Amino acid sequence: MNAQLSRMNGIIPALITPYTNEGKLNKPVTRQLVRHLLSKGVAGFYLSGSTGEGFMQSIDERKAFLELVLSEVKGEAPVIAHIGAMDTATCVELTKHAAEVGADAVSAVAPFYYKHGLEQVKQHYLDIAGAADIPLIIYHFPAMTGVNASASFYKELAQVDNIVGVKFTSMNTFELQQLISACGEDFLVFNGPDEACLAGLTIGCCGAIGSTYNIMPGKFVELYNAFHSGDIAQARKLQYEVNEVIAELLNYDFIAFEREILRLQGFEVGEPRKPIQQLTDEQRRKIRDFAVKFDFLEVK
């Protein structure tokens, strides 16, 4: 594994995209949030996926956000650009741009809505992998795409030079284990569900890419370090603690909840784009009343 890929491990936030009151990219707050997360020990950033609202952004916005984050990170940690879209041409355009501006890797969810066969999905990934000299991490998210590919599907794609890993967002740890076994030790497999971060690490994931790492980065970095130091009891304790917050998050749209927690932490990340849930004043009050119970949420 080359040096660039060997850095892709640990806790990687699927970064929230900060907006201004007018709904534009908020450059100062993006820089503020990126510096904060780096100070907490995160191992990289994953941009414009589900959490980052990539599917609600124009191509130009996705390109601009990638360039903005890269300009702040300055090589301190890997930056992965999610370039997934419903059509291959958009993915190819975003992949070429990511390679040109210096992203460390791209990632793509399977094309969704239209019910493509696995041969079409495979060709979609091959077209992305061949578009530019940049590593591709496939985003396995069957609950949202309807594409539930098997370990053998990924084993075949793992033989392609530019296809280096999978972000596995599913609670099926048996399928996760089968995928890891099939693809080999050099294939990067990232845990997706934050509530099962420890389970994924135990099965053999090299790291984790997740949404709540925006609001609880320090706890998840502690969990990752505890696991790798062999302190499984501490890692389990930390997973239980963060899951208390995740259990409350499930009462809301997860993006709306996390944006409100970030606001309470001092990051004016703005509202999510409609039709994502727009919180009422009463919901904000309830979230604050909940969040102040947890010191690690660092509510101001």
BALOBA-1460 file (C-alpha; in Angstrom, 3 decimals):
// residues 300
<rec num="1" residu="m" x="0.000" y="0.000" z="0.000"/>
<rec num="2" residu="n" x="1.425" y="3.379" z="-0.962"/>
<rec num="3" residu="a" x="2.027" y="6.144" z="1.563"/>
<rec num="4" residu="q" x="-1.011" y="8.129" z="0.475"/>
<rec num="5" residu="l" x="-3.398" y="5.238" z="1.079"/>
<rec num="6" residu="s" x="-1.736" y="4.180" z="4.334"/>
<rec num="7" residu="r" x="-2.838" y="7.515" z="5.836"/>
<rec num="8" residu="m" x="-6.486" y="6.651" z="5.240"/>
<rec num="9" residu="n" x="-7.452" y="5.170" z="8.560"/>
<rec num="10" residu="g" x="-8.809" y="6.351" z="11.891"/>
<rec num="11" residu="i" x="-11.850" y="8.560" z="12.419"/>
<rec num="12" residu="i" x="-12.922" y="10.530" z="9.339"/>
<rec num="13" residu="p" x="-15.875" y="12.924" z="9.624"/>
<rec num="14" residu="a" x="-18.348" y="13.029" z="6.765"/>
<rec num="15" residu="l" x="-18.145" y="16.791" z="6.870"/>
<rec num="16" residu="i" x="-21.191" y="19.010" z="7.322"/>
<rec num="17" residu="t" x="-21.279" y="21.752" z="4.665"/>
<rec num="18" residu="p" x="-21.592" y="25.146" z="6.410"/>
<rec num="19" residu="y" x="-23.988" y="27.609" z="4.779"/>
<rec num="20" residu="t" x="-24.571" y="31.323" z="5.205"/>
<rec num="21" residu="n" x="-28.017" y="32.713" z="6.017"/>
<rec num="22" residu="e" x="-28.499" y="33.046" z="2.261"/>
<rec num="23" residu="g" x="-27.733" y="29.360" z="1.708"/>
<rec num="24" residu="k" x="-24.293" y="29.881" z="0.134"/>
<rec num="25" residu="l" x="-21.082" y="28.106" z="1.118"/>
<rec num="26" residu="n" x="-19.794" y="29.686" z="4.331"/>
<rec num="27" residu="k" x="-16.046" y="29.862" z="3.869"/>
<rec num="28" residu="p" x="-14.971" y="31.243" z="7.282"/>
<rec num="29" residu="v" x="-17.077" y="28.729" z="9.228"/>
<rec num="30" residu="t" x="-15.847" y="25.877" z="7.030"/>
<rec num="31" residu="r" x="-12.273" y="26.795" z="7.900"/>
<rec num="32" residu="q" x="-13.193" y="27.124" z="11.589"/>
<rec num="33" residu="l" x="-14.866" y="23.713" z="11.653"/>
<rec num="34" residu="v" x="-12.037" y="21.989" z="9.785"/>
<rec num="35" residu="r" x="-9.420" y="23.400" z="12.188"/>
<rec num="36" residu="h" x="-11.516" y="22.337" z="15.178"/>
<rec num="37" residu="l" x="-11.892" y="18.775" z="13.923"/>
<rec num="38" residu="l" x="-8.186" y="18.504" z="13.141"/>
<rec num="39" residu="s" x="-7.425" y="19.682" z="16.687"/>
<rec num="40" residu="k" x="-9.520" y="16.774" z="17.974"/>
<rec num="41" residu="g" x="-7.356" y="14.267" z="16.131"/>
<rec num="42" residu="v" x="-9.537" y="13.240" z="13.203"/>
<rec num="43" residu="a" x="-7.733" y="11.373" z="10.453"/>
<rec num="44" residu="g" x="-9.248" y="13.021" z="7.389"/>
<rec num="45" residu="f" x="-12.390" y="14.410" z="5.804"/>
<rec num="46" residu="y" x="-15.109" y="12.990" z="3.563"/>
<rec num="47" residu="l" x="-16.905" y="15.697" z="1.575"/>
<rec num="48" residu="s" x="-20.283" y="16.058" z="-0.140"/>
<rec num="49" residu="g" x="-21.753" y="12.723" z="0.852"/>
<rec num="50" residu="s" x="-25.112" y="12.245" z="2.561"/>
<rec num="51" residu="t" x="-24.169" y="14.384" z="5.570"/>
<rec num="52" residu="g" x="-22.632" y="17.089" z="3.408"/>
<rec num="53" residu="e" x="-25.801" y="17.309" z="1.295"/>
<rec num="54" residu="g" x="-23.839" y="16.690" z="-1.893"/>
<rec num="55" residu="f" x="-26.920" y="15.576" z="-3.797"/>
<rec num="56" residu="m" x="-28.549" y="18.948" z="-3.065"/>
<rec num="57" residu="q" x="-25.612" y="20.948" z="-4.391"/>
<rec num="58" residu="s" x="-24.656" y="22.029" z="-7.882"/>
<rec num="59" residu="i" x="-21.550" y="20.630" z="-9.506"/>
<rec num="60" residu="d" x="-19.852" y="24.007" z="-9.097"/>
<rec num="61" residu="e" x="-20.674" y="24.078" z="-5.374"/>
<rec num="62" residu="r" x="-19.221" y="20.617" z="-4.866"/>
<rec num="63" residu="k" x="-16.053" y="21.650" z="-6.658"/>
<rec num="64" residu="a" x="-15.790" y="24.896" z="-4.683"/>
<rec num="65" residu="f" x="-16.277" y="23.147" z="-1.342"/>
<rec num="66" residu="l" x="-13.559" y="20.616" z="-2.132"/>
<rec num="67" residu="e" x="-11.129" y="23.385" z="-3.075"/>
<rec num="68" residu="l" x="-12.008" y="25.313" z="0.084"/>
<rec num="69" residu="v" x="-11.386" y="22.365" z="2.406"/>
<rec num="70" residu="l" x="-8.160" y="21.417" z="0.638"/>
<rec num="71" residu="s" x="-6.905" y="24.985" z="1.044"/>
<rec num="72" residu="e" x="-7.466" y="24.763" z="4.805"/>
<rec num="73" residu="v" x="-6.226" y="21.222" z="5.390"/>
<rec num="74" residu="k" x="-3.010" y="21.833" z="3.423"/>
<rec num="75" residu="g" x="-2.086" y="18.150" z="3.402"/>
<rec num="76" residu="e" x="-2.372" y="17.623" z="7.162"/>
<rec num="77" residu="a" x="-4.880" y="14.807" z="6.600"/>
<rec num="78" residu="p" x="-6.405" y="13.014" z="3.614"/>
<rec num="79" residu="v" x="-9.412" y="14.601" z="1.915"/>
<rec num="80" residu="i" x="-11.862" y="12.273" z="0.167"/>
<rec num="81" residu="a" x="-14.323" y="13.843" z="-2.281"/>
<rec num="82" residu="h" x="-17.637" y="12.068" z="-2.672"/>
<rec num="83" residu="i" x="-18.420" y="12.454" z="-6.372"/>
<rec num="84" residu="g" x="-21.450" y="10.164" z="-6.511"/>
<rec num="85" residu="a" x="-24.421" y="11.143" z="-8.665"/>
<rec num="86" residu="m" x="-27.250" y="9.524" z="-10.590"/>
<rec num="87" residu="d" x="-25.344" y="9.744" z="-13.879"/>
<rec num="88" residu="t" x="-21.861" y="8.608" z="-14.804"/>
<rec num="89" residu="a" x="-20.943" y="11.810" z="-16.655"/>
<rec num="90" residu="t" x="-21.275" y="13.971" z="-13.527"/>
<rec num="91" residu="c" x="-19.202" y="11.492" z="-11.541"/>
<rec num="92" residu="v" x="-16.487" y="11.528" z="-14.179"/>
<rec num="93" residu="e" x="-16.419" y="15.340" z="-14.271"/>
<rec num="94" residu="l" x="-16.143" y="15.585" z="-10.490"/>
<rec num="95" residu="t" x="-13.482" y="12.865" z="-10.421"/>
<rec num="96" residu="k" x="-11.315" y="14.712" z="-12.935"/>
<rec num="97" residu="h" x="-11.682" y="17.909" z="-10.936"/>
<rec num="98" residu="a" x="-10.787" y="16.149" z="-7.647"/>
<rec num="99" residu="a" x="-7.623" y="14.774" z="-9.222"/>
<rec num="100" residu="e" x="-6.678" y="18.166" z="-10.655"/>
<rec num="101" residu="v" x="-7.026" y="20.047" z="-7.359"/>
<rec num="102" residu="g" x="-5.214" y="17.485" z="-5.214"/>
<rec num="103" residu="a" x="-7.829" y="15.414" z="-3.383"/>
<rec num="104" residu="d" x="-6.438" y="12.205" z="-1.925"/>
<rec num="105" residu="a" x="-9.280" y="10.004" z="-3.158"/>
<rec num="106" residu="v" x="-12.799" y="10.058" z="-4.529"/>
<rec num="107" residu="s" x="-15.782" y="8.041" z="-3.398"/>
<rec num="108" residu="a" x="-19.111" y="7.242" z="-5.028"/>
<rec num="109" residu="v" x="-22.398" y="5.789" z="-3.920"/>
<rec num="110" residu="a" x="-23.997" y="3.462" z="-6.459"/>
<rec num="111" residu="p" x="-26.257" y="5.186" z="-9.014"/>
<rec num="112" residu="f" x="-29.749" y="5.229" z="-7.549"/>
<rec num="113" residu="y" x="-33.456" y="5.719" z="-8.346"/>
<rec num="114" residu="y" x="-33.299" y="3.819" z="-11.638"/>
<rec num="115" residu="k" x="-32.975" y="0.122" z="-10.894"/>
<rec num="116" residu="h" x="-29.700" y="-0.664" z="-12.635"/>
<rec num="117" residu="g" x="-28.386" y="-4.188" z="-12.821"/>
<rec num="118" residu="l" x="-25.080" y="-5.019" z="-11.171"/>
<rec num="119" residu="e" x="-23.316" y="-5.098" z="-14.547"/>
<rec num="120" residu="q" x="-24.348" y="-1.491" z="-15.140"/>
<rec num="121" residu="v" x="-23.275" y="-0.515" z="-11.605"/>
<rec num="122" residu="k" x="-19.929" y="-2.242" z="-12.157"/>
<rec num="123" residu="q" x="-19.361" y="-0.395" z="-15.430"/>
<rec num="124" residu="h" x="-20.285" y="2.872" z="-13.698"/>
<rec num="125" residu="y" x="-17.470" y="2.302" z="-11.198"/>
<rec num="126" residu="l" x="-15.038" y="1.231" z="-13.912"/>
<rec num="127" residu="d" x="-15.758" y="4.452" z="-15.813"/>
<rec num="128" residu="i" x="-15.059" y="6.503" z="-12.679"/>
<rec num="129" residu="a" x="-11.877" y="4.558" z="-11.916"/>
<rec num="130" residu="g" x="-10.649" y="5.156" z="-15.453"/>
<rec num="131" residu="a" x="-11.463" y="8.858" z="-15.520"/>
<rec num="132" residu="a" x="-8.373" y="10.078" z="-13.649"/>
<rec num="133" residu="d" x="-5.358" y="8.901" z="-11.718"/>
<rec num="134" residu="i" x="-6.930" y="9.082" z="-8.273"/>
<rec num="135" residu="p" x="-7.996" y="6.285" z="-5.881"/>
<rec num="136" residu="l" x="-11.687" y="5.374" z="-5.742"/>
<rec num="137" residu="i" x="-13.473" y="4.259" z="-2.572"/>
<rec num="138" residu="i" x="-16.857" y="2.731" z="-3.367"/>
<rec num="139" residu="y" x="-19.711" y="3.789" z="-1.076"/>
<rec num="140" residu="h" x="-21.826" y="0.750" z="-0.151"/>
<rec num="141" residu="f" x="-25.159" y="2.054" z="1.164"/>
<rec num="142" residu="p" x="-27.901" y="-0.409" z="0.170"/>
<rec num="143" residu="a" x="-30.596" y="1.161" z="2.365"/>
<rec num="144" residu="m" x="-30.448" y="4.341" z="0.269"/>
<rec num="145" residu="t" x="-29.462" y="3.045" z="-3.180"/>
<rec num="146" residu="g" x="-31.212" y="-0.314" z="-3.342"/>
<rec num="147" residu="v" x="-27.927" y="-1.839" z="-4.577"/>
<rec num="148" residu="n" x="-26.916" y="-4.661" z="-2.244"/>
<rec num="149" residu="a" x="-23.820" y="-6.022" z="-3.943"/>
<rec num="150" residu="s" x="-22.118" y="-9.168" z="-2.672"/>
<rec num="151" residu="a" x="-18.563" y="-9.727" z="-1.527"/>
<rec num="152" residu="s" x="-17.768" y="-11.302" z="-4.891"/>
<rec num="153" residu="f" x="-18.827" y="-8.067" z="-6.634"/>
<rec num="154" residu="y" x="-16.331" y="-6.093" z="-4.591"/>
<rec num="155" residu="k" x="-13.654" y="-8.765" z="-4.927"/>
<rec num="156" residu="e" x="-13.782" y="-8.339" z="-8.695"/>
<rec num="157" residu="l" x="-13.624" y="-4.538" z="-8.498"/>
<rec num="158" residu="a" x="-10.781" y="-4.719" z="-5.953"/>
<rec num="159" residu="q" x="-8.565" y="-6.058" z="-8.748"/>
<rec num="160" residu="v" x="-8.836" y="-2.726" z="-10.600"/>
<rec num="161" residu="d" x="-5.778" y="-0.547" z="-9.912"/>
<rec num="162" residu="n" x="-7.602" y="2.653" z="-8.951"/>
<rec num="163" residu="i" x="-10.315" y="0.990" z="-6.842"/>
<rec num="164" residu="v" x="-8.821" y="0.835" z="-3.358"/>
<rec num="165" residu="g" x="-11.632" y="0.440" z="-0.853"/>
<rec num="166" residu="v" x="-15.234" y="0.579" z="0.316"/>
<rec num="167" residu="k" x="-17.161" y="2.684" z="2.778"/>
<rec num="168" residu="f" x="-19.546" y="0.066" z="4.184"/>
<rec num="169" residu="t" x="-22.754" y="1.608" z="5.530"/>
<rec num="170" residu="s" x="-24.822" y="-1.351" z="6.639"/>
<rec num="171" residu="m" x="-25.466" y="-3.033" z="9.978"/>
<rec num="172" residu="n" x="-24.814" y="-6.489" z="8.488"/>
<rec num="173" residu="t" x="-21.477" y="-7.369" z="10.077"/>
<rec num="174" residu="f" x="-21.465" y="-10.817" z="8.465"/>
<rec num="175" residu="e" x="-21.506" y="-9.231" z="5.000"/>
<rec num="176" residu="l" x="-18.832" y="-6.806" z="6.195"/>
<rec num="177" residu="q" x="-16.600" y="-9.677" z="7.299"/>
<rec num="178" residu="q" x="-17.167" y="-11.526" z="4.038"/>
<rec num="179" residu="l" x="-16.219" y="-8.427" z="2.043"/>
<rec num="180" residu="i" x="-13.023" y="-7.888" z="4.033"/>
<rec num="181" residu="s" x="-12.041" y="-11.528" z="3.646"/>
<rec num="182" residu="a" x="-12.770" y="-11.532" z="-0.073"/>
<rec num="183" residu="c" x="-10.911" y="-8.338" z="-0.946"/>
<rec num="184" residu="g" x="-7.700" y="-8.855" z="1.025"/>
<rec num="185" residu="e" x="-5.736" y="-6.919" z="3.610"/>
<rec num="186" residu="d" x="-4.625" y="-4.112" z="1.290"/>
<rec num="187" residu="f" x="-8.213" y="-3.201" z="0.393"/>
<rec num="188" residu="l" x="-9.420" y="-0.316" z="2.580"/>
<rec num="189" residu="v" x="-12.776" y="-0.983" z="4.256"/>
<rec num="190" residu="f" x="-14.277" y="1.818" z="6.351"/>
<rec num="191" residu="n" x="-17.086" y="1.338" z="8.837"/>
<rec num="192" residu="g" x="-20.137" y="3.435" z="8.022"/>
<rec num="193" residu="p" x="-22.703" y="3.228" z="10.868"/>
<rec num="194" residu="d" x="-21.411" y="5.393" z="13.737"/>
<rec num="195" residu="e" x="-23.511" y="3.458" z="16.263"/>
<rec num="196" residu="a" x="-21.543" y="0.326" z="15.323"/>
<rec num="197" residu="c" x="-18.079" y="1.866" z="15.020"/>
<rec num="198" residu="l" x="-16.516" y="-0.559" z="17.494"/>
<rec num="199" residu="a" x="-18.177" y="-3.533" z="15.822"/>
<rec num="200" residu="g" x="-16.733" y="-2.487" z="12.485"/>
<rec num="201" residu="l" x="-13.247" y="-2.063" z="13.916"/>
<rec num="202" residu="t" x="-13.497" y="-5.455" z="15.590"/>
<rec num="203" residu="i" x="-14.477" y="-7.112" z="12.302"/>
<rec num="204" residu="g" x="-11.430" y="-5.552" z="10.627"/>
<rec num="205" residu="c" x="-12.224" y="-2.080" z="9.261"/>
<rec num="206" residu="c" x="-9.204" y="0.186" z="8.814"/>
<rec num="207" residu="g" x="-11.150" y="3.161" z="10.100"/>
<rec num="208" residu="a" x="-14.557" y="4.782" z="10.112"/>
<rec num="209" residu="i" x="-16.256" y="7.477" z="8.048"/>
<rec num="210" residu="g" x="-19.272" y="8.932" z="9.778"/>
<rec num="211" residu="s" x="-21.664" y="11.759" z="10.369"/>
<rec num="212" residu="t" x="-21.643" y="12.207" z="14.139"/>
<rec num="213" residu="y" x="-17.867" y="12.589" z="14.072"/>
<rec num="214" residu="n" x="-18.690" y="16.245" z="13.328"/>
<rec num="215" residu="i" x="-20.223" y="16.684" z="16.793"/>
<rec num="216" residu="m" x="-18.359" y="14.073" z="18.889"/>
<rec num="217" residu="p" x="-14.921" y="13.831" z="17.247"/>
<rec num="218" residu="g" x="-12.935" y="13.499" z="20.447"/>
<rec num="219" residu="k" x="-15.006" y="10.599" z="21.784"/>
<rec num="220" residu="f" x="-14.668" y="8.611" z="18.588"/>
<rec num="221" residu="v" x="-10.927" y="9.278" z="18.362"/>
<rec num="222" residu="e" x="-10.669" y="7.994" z="21.961"/>
<rec num="223" residu="l" x="-12.684" y="4.925" z="20.983"/>
<rec num="224" residu="y" x="-10.455" y="4.214" z="17.994"/>
<rec num="225" residu="n" x="-7.294" y="4.631" z="20.073"/>
<rec num="226" residu="a" x="-8.642" y="2.495" z="22.910"/>
<rec num="227" residu="f" x="-9.457" y="-0.296" z="20.487"/>
<rec num="228" residu="h" x="-6.006" y="-0.207" z="18.911"/>
<rec num="229" residu="s" x="-4.301" y="-0.166" z="22.302"/>
<rec num="230" residu="g" x="-6.214" y="-3.310" z="23.267"/>
<rec num="231" residu="d" x="-8.484" y="-1.664" z="25.842"/>
<rec num="232" residu="i" x="-11.721" y="-3.153" z="24.585"/>
<rec num="233" residu="a" x="-13.600" y="-2.410" z="27.809"/>
<rec num="234" residu="q" x="-12.866" y="1.310" z="27.438"/>
<rec num="235" residu="a" x="-13.734" y="1.250" z="23.755"/>
<rec num="236" residu="r" x="-17.051" y="-0.404" z="24.603"/>
<rec num="237" residu="k" x="-17.748" y="2.194" z="27.289"/>
<rec num="238" residu="l" x="-17.135" y="4.992" z="24.800"/>
<rec num="239" residu="q" x="-19.395" y="3.382" z="22.196"/>
<rec num="240" residu="y" x="-22.187" y="3.205" z="24.777"/>
<rec num="241" residu="e" x="-21.688" y="6.902" z="25.593"/>
<rec num="242" residu="v" x="-21.861" y="8.146" z="22.018"/>
<rec num="243" residu="n" x="-24.819" y="5.886" z="21.343"/>
<rec num="244" residu="e" x="-26.825" y="7.769" z="23.968"/>
<rec num="245" residu="v" x="-26.509" y="10.828" z="21.738"/>
<rec num="246" residu="i" x="-27.215" y="8.867" z="18.565"/>
<rec num="247" residu="a" x="-30.379" y="7.409" z="20.123"/>
<rec num="248" residu="e" x="-31.645" y="10.970" z="20.684"/>
<rec num="249" residu="l" x="-30.568" y="12.047" z="17.196"/>
<rec num="250" residu="l" x="-32.920" y="9.439" z="15.730"/>
<rec num="251" residu="n" x="-35.879" y="11.549" z="16.901"/>
<rec num="252" residu="y" x="-34.932" y="14.148" z="14.273"/>
<rec num="253" residu="d" x="-33.493" y="14.342" z="10.801"/>
<rec num="254" residu="f" x="-29.853" y="13.561" z="11.549"/>
<rec num="255" residu="i" x="-28.525" y="16.498" z="9.521"/>
<rec num="256" residu="a" x="-30.823" y="18.995" z="11.263"/>
<rec num="257" residu="f" x="-29.851" y="17.605" z="14.685"/>
<rec num="258" residu="e" x="-26.122" y="17.736" z="14.001"/>
<rec num="259" residu="r" x="-26.291" y="21.250" z="12.586"/>
<rec num="260" residu="e" x="-28.036" y="22.381" z="15.770"/>
<rec num="261" residu="i" x="-25.415" y="20.736" z="17.989"/>
<rec num="262" residu="l" x="-22.669" y="22.425" z="15.974"/>
<rec num="263" residu="r" x="-24.457" y="25.747" z="16.385"/>
<rec num="264" residu="l" x="-24.573" y="25.168" z="20.146"/>
<rec num="265" residu="q" x="-20.842" y="24.441" z="20.024"/>
<rec num="266" residu="g" x="-20.210" y="27.816" z="18.390"/>
<rec num="267" residu="f" x="-20.150" y="26.892" z="14.698"/>
<rec num="268" residu="e" x="-22.734" y="28.846" z="12.707"/>
<rec num="269" residu="v" x="-23.149" y="26.219" z="10.015"/>
<rec num="270" residu="g" x="-26.592" y="27.425" z="8.939"/>
<rec num="271" residu="e" x="-29.758" y="25.547" z="8.088"/>
<rec num="272" residu="p" x="-29.883" y="22.421" z="5.955"/>
<rec num="273" residu="r" x="-31.372" y="22.771" z="2.510"/>
<rec num="274" residu="k" x="-35.062" y="22.014" z="2.130"/>
<rec num="275" residu="p" x="-36.788" y="19.632" z="2.188"/>
<rec num="276" residu="i" x="-34.501" y="18.498" z="5.026"/>
<rec num="277" residu="q" x="-36.167" y="19.159" z="8.389"/>
<rec num="278" residu="q" x="-36.169" y="22.785" z="9.552"/>
<rec num="279" residu="l" x="-36.208" y="22.730" z="13.353"/>
<rec num="280" residu="t" x="-38.776" y="24.666" z="15.355"/>
<rec num="281" residu="d" x="-37.814" y="26.793" z="18.351"/>
<rec num="282" residu="e" x="-39.290" y="24.129" z="20.612"/>
<rec num="283" residu="q" x="-37.203" y="21.402" z="18.989"/>
<rec num="284" residu="r" x="-34.091" y="23.532" z="19.375"/>
<rec num="285" residu="r" x="-34.886" y="23.994" z="23.059"/>
<rec num="286" residu="k" x="-35.274" y="20.243" z="23.530"/>
<rec num="287" residu="i" x="-32.004" y="19.544" z="21.751"/>
<rec num="288" residu="r" x="-30.188" y="22.061" z="23.947"/>
<rec num="289" residu="d" x="-31.752" y="20.607" z="27.119"/>
<rec num="290" residu="f" x="-30.518" y="17.194" z="26.022"/>
<rec num="291" residu="a" x="-27.045" y="18.281" z="24.878"/>
<rec num="292" residu="v" x="-26.085" y="20.101" z="28.085"/>
<rec num="293" residu="k" x="-26.184" y="16.758" z="29.908"/>
<rec num="294" residu="f" x="-23.072" y="15.632" z="28.028"/>
<rec num="295" residu="d" x="-19.845" y="17.478" z="28.728"/>
<rec num="296" residu="f" x="-18.223" y="16.020" z="25.620"/>
<rec num="297" residu="l" x="-20.749" y="17.809" z="23.395"/>
<rec num="298" residu="e" x="-19.117" y="21.062" z="24.546"/>
<rec num="299" residu="v" x="-22.250" y="23.163" z="24.379"/>
<rec num="300" residu="k" x="-21.446" y="26.838" z="24.928"/>
